[in-house]
Amino acid sequence: MTLRCRDVPLLPGLEAIRLRGGESATDNAVRWPYVAENRSFKSWVKGGELVFVTGISRHRSPQNLAECLYEGKECNVSGLVVLTGDAYIGQLPNTLCRLADELAIPLFEQPYSLPMVEVTEAIGRAIVWSEHTSVDQLDHDALVNSAELLDAWIACRGNQSAMADALGCHRNTVRNRMNQLTGSSPDQPKQTDPFKTLLLAHLLLKP
């Protein structure tokens, strides 16, 4: 599962974000959010970022916003989000929305009243979760049991004997469940990267 541009307004708390142009490209994958403070951001992105333009530290004219779209297309970012409100960028020009359609780059509008910290946190969590689900090959029941196992792993610092005591099961059961979780077996090396991703996702997604 990959987080796509079309998914962003559907994330909890981000319903106020609206797609204004570039609908044909909303399948673009979102690799990470990036808040652009400088006039040009091409030196600071790698591709796949959802770029947020606030206008707080730098005035953004309609011409500059159009330049952002062209630059975003050139840099292969996933999309552009422009924050609008009375204080900085009043509203998105219709010409900008049409340009997003022509360039096939998703253009979103976000009200200033929606705090950026909440937006980037929600998107960051969703990206980590998407990585978690793409790596994890377990069935639904195992995904539900993995949370308990990861909690025990954290509390016991990976000590499987202590984990067995905490979970009320045999140490071999813990070892087998850990092998399932990491996708390893006695005749295969332990796959640490998927486990690290699972652990990070678990920590970030805890309430």
Wavefront OBJ file of the C-alpha trace (Angstrom):
o trace
v 0.000 0.000 0.000
v 1.348 3.427 -0.999
v 0.100 6.840 0.083
v -1.164 8.672 -3.015
v -1.992 12.336 -3.527
v -5.665 11.463 -3.774
v -5.503 9.976 -0.257
v -4.268 13.139 1.493
v -7.666 14.912 1.922
v -9.080 11.611 3.180
v -6.669 11.382 6.129
v -8.261 12.069 9.545
v -8.080 15.790 10.311
v -7.100 16.829 6.778
v -10.596 17.071 5.309
v -10.170 20.850 4.819
v -7.502 20.283 2.162
v -9.085 20.518 -1.289
v -7.858 19.417 -4.700
v -7.934 22.384 -7.074
v -6.133 21.073 -10.149
v -4.099 18.259 -11.681
v -6.680 15.578 -10.962
v -5.258 13.311 -13.663
v -2.063 12.865 -11.626
v -3.542 12.181 -8.194
v -2.168 8.637 -8.330
v 1.276 10.152 -7.690
v 2.918 8.510 -4.681
v 3.782 10.765 -1.726
v 7.264 10.005 -0.425
v 7.385 12.728 2.241
v 6.014 16.237 2.994
v 8.315 19.217 2.430
v 7.617 22.826 3.451
v 9.197 25.234 0.939
v 10.498 28.420 2.557
v 12.735 29.664 -0.267
v 11.625 31.063 -3.609
v 13.087 27.993 -5.317
v 12.971 24.511 -3.775
v 14.563 22.389 -6.505
v 17.862 22.147 -4.606
v 16.091 20.725 -1.555
v 13.899 17.956 -2.961
v 14.680 14.514 -4.352
v 11.387 13.723 -6.058
v 8.163 12.344 -4.673
v 7.689 15.057 -2.054
v 4.361 16.757 -1.420
v 5.548 20.374 -1.359
v 3.798 22.909 0.884
v 3.990 26.596 -0.042
v 3.026 28.892 2.843
v 3.964 32.409 1.806
v 4.889 33.158 5.428
v 8.599 33.869 5.005
v 8.401 34.986 1.358
v 5.714 36.786 -0.618
v 4.180 34.521 -3.258
v 2.764 36.297 -6.285
v 0.610 34.428 -8.820
v 3.640 34.393 -11.097
v 5.812 32.790 -8.412
v 3.135 30.195 -7.651
v 3.112 29.293 -11.346
v 6.910 28.985 -11.189
v 6.457 26.592 -8.254
v 4.253 24.378 -10.409
v 6.764 24.358 -13.263
v 9.592 23.666 -10.825
v 7.611 20.912 -9.137
v 7.002 19.243 -12.489
v 10.691 19.514 -13.346
v 11.718 18.021 -10.002
v 9.125 15.253 -10.154
v 7.466 16.150 -6.854
v 4.207 14.345 -6.138
v 2.139 17.526 -5.800
v 1.895 21.082 -4.502
v -0.141 22.370 -1.556
v -0.708 26.124 -1.265
v -1.828 27.566 2.067
v -4.449 30.284 1.637
v -5.969 32.851 3.959
v -6.245 36.582 4.539
v -2.766 36.951 6.027
v -0.565 35.781 3.145
v -1.859 34.078 -0.008
v -5.461 35.177 -0.338
v -6.761 32.633 -2.830
v -5.625 30.475 -5.709
v -6.013 32.085 -9.135
v -8.097 30.049 -11.575
v -5.219 30.323 -14.042
v -3.042 28.413 -11.553
v -5.601 25.615 -11.302
v -5.745 25.355 -15.086
v -1.939 25.282 -15.269
v -1.903 22.376 -12.789
v -4.298 20.554 -15.138
v -2.042 21.250 -18.126
v 1.117 20.138 -16.321
v -0.625 17.154 -14.727
v 0.605 17.964 -11.232
v -1.838 17.801 -8.293
v -2.548 21.214 -6.780
v -4.163 21.413 -3.356
v -5.451 24.314 -1.283
v -5.051 24.264 2.493
v -6.493 26.889 4.864
v -4.046 28.592 7.231
v -6.358 27.657 10.065
v -5.194 24.055 9.695
v -1.879 23.855 11.627
v 1.046 22.605 9.563
v 2.292 20.439 12.429
v -0.954 18.466 12.342
v -0.769 18.106 8.568
v 2.839 16.906 8.413
v 2.289 14.567 11.359
v -0.777 12.985 9.744
v 1.011 12.535 6.420
v 4.179 11.229 8.086
v 2.190 8.644 10.047
v 0.319 7.579 6.928
v 3.574 7.136 4.993
v 5.122 5.055 7.766
v 1.963 2.960 7.961
v 1.982 2.432 4.192
v 5.593 1.222 4.421
v 4.588 -1.022 7.318
v 1.783 -2.669 5.379
v 3.853 -3.091 2.223
v 6.623 -4.846 4.124
v 4.427 -6.945 6.382
v 3.248 -10.149 4.691
v 1.265 -11.446 7.664
v -2.471 -12.093 7.629
v -4.949 -9.857 9.448
v -4.923 -11.871 12.694
v -1.141 -11.760 12.832
v -1.195 -8.003 12.325
v -3.526 -7.680 15.382
v -1.129 -10.101 17.519
v 2.010 -8.141 16.307
v 1.074 -5.026 18.391
v 1.144 -7.049 21.619
v 4.395 -8.711 20.632
v 6.062 -5.403 19.766
v 4.941 -3.891 23.069
v 6.554 -6.824 24.871
v 9.717 -6.488 22.760
v 10.007 -2.811 23.720
v 9.268 -3.401 27.428
v 11.717 -6.315 27.677
v 14.341 -4.798 25.362
v 14.213 -7.817 23.085
v 14.847 -10.403 25.820
v 12.721 -13.330 24.671
v 12.631 -15.057 28.067
v 11.284 -11.907 29.673
v 8.868 -11.467 26.766
v 7.557 -15.001 27.319
v 6.904 -14.211 30.992
v 5.178 -10.937 30.119
v 2.996 -12.598 27.486
v 2.297 -15.709 29.550
v 3.615 -18.153 26.945
v 6.628 -20.358 26.242
v 9.863 -18.873 24.977
v 9.630 -21.019 21.831
v 6.259 -19.425 21.095
v 7.841 -15.984 21.304
v 10.700 -17.073 19.052
v 8.301 -18.494 16.464
v 6.142 -15.374 16.509
v 9.213 -13.173 16.132
v 10.334 -15.264 13.156
v 6.901 -14.785 11.609
v 7.017 -11.072 12.244
v 10.461 -10.587 10.699
v 9.843 -13.023 7.847
v 12.842 -15.143 8.873
v 13.230 -18.847 9.535
v 15.895 -21.077 11.156
v 17.598 -21.613 7.780
v 17.366 -17.975 6.675
v 19.076 -14.878 8.074
v 17.006 -12.493 10.160
v 15.539 -9.639 8.109
v 16.215 -6.641 10.328
v 15.055 -3.829 8.071
v 11.408 -4.988 7.875
v 11.389 -5.417 11.646
v 12.758 -1.902 12.156
v 10.044 -0.561 9.882
v 7.388 -2.464 11.820
v 8.756 -1.206 15.128
v 8.904 2.406 13.942
v 5.370 2.204 12.552
v 4.135 0.696 15.807
v 5.705 3.487 17.881
v 4.433 6.262 15.638
v 0.926 4.867 15.417
v 0.477 4.338 19.145
v -2.189 6.705 20.560
l 1 2 3 4 5 6 7 8 9 10 11 12 13 14 15 16 17 18 19 20 21 22 23 24 25 26 27 28 29 30 31 32 33 34 35 36 37 38 39 40 41 42 43 44 45 46 47 48 49 50 51 52 53 54 55 56 57 58 59 60 61 62 63 64 65 66 67 68 69 70 71 72 73 74 75 76 77 78 79 80 81 82 83 84 85 86 87 88 89 90 91 92 93 94 95 96 97 98 99 100 101 102 103 104 105 106 107 108 109 110 111 112 113 114 115 116 117 118 119 120 121 122 123 124 125 126 127 128 129 130 131 132 133 134 135 136 137 138 139 140 141 142 143 144 145 146 147 148 149 150 151 152 153 154 155 156 157 158 159 160 161 162 163 164 165 166 167 168 169 170 171 172 173 174 175 176 177 178 179 180 181 182 183 184 185 186 187 188 189 190 191 192 193 194 195 196 197 198 199 200 201 202 203 204 205 206 207
